Amino acid sequence: MQYLALIYAAPENAPRYGTPEFSAMMAGYTSFTAELKARGAFVAGDGLKPVETATSVRLRGGKVETMDGPFAETKEHLGGYYLIEVPDLDAAIKVAAMIPTAGFGTIELRPVMVY
């Protein structure tokens, strides 16, 4: 079964770029990704550019509306994702707990509907 692991964190809680803490976090991501690939659980995954670069799109009354930034105002920002292939939710939870951001942010797991 496929799960999308959405990685959220409040920017003020995340390690700052260029610091030893940031380098350690990124090393954790490199190790985690290698582990997923070795298990055959990795389908896809990437970080996202900052929330300030987002554009939200909706269709209202037949007209396309765009807005700068994310649709919802939240303290935690969506920073990346992994698409994983695991047997069940219990396995997905174990994988999500290994994502480095789980220590200071939130990992949302969503089952993927495969049509």
Stockholm file with secondary structure:
# STOCKHOLM 1.0

chainA/1-115         MQYLALIYAAPENAPRYGTPEFSAMMAGYTSFTAELKARGAFVAGDGLKPVETATSVRLRGGKVETMDGPFAETKEHLGGYYLIEVPDLDAAIKVAAMIPTAGFGTIELRPVMVY
#=GR chainA/1-115 SS CEEEEEEEECGGGSCCTTSHHHHHHHHHHHHHHHHHHHHTCEEEEEECCCGGGCEEEEEETTEEEEEESCSSCCSSEEEEEEEEECSSHHHHHHHHHTSGGGGTSEEEEEECCCC
#=GC SS_cons         CEEEEEEEECGGGSCCTTSHHHHHHHHHHHHHHHHHHHHTCEEEEEECCCGGGCEEEEEETTEEEEEESCSSCCSSEEEEEEEEECSSHHHHHHHHHTSGGGGTSEEEEEECCCC
//
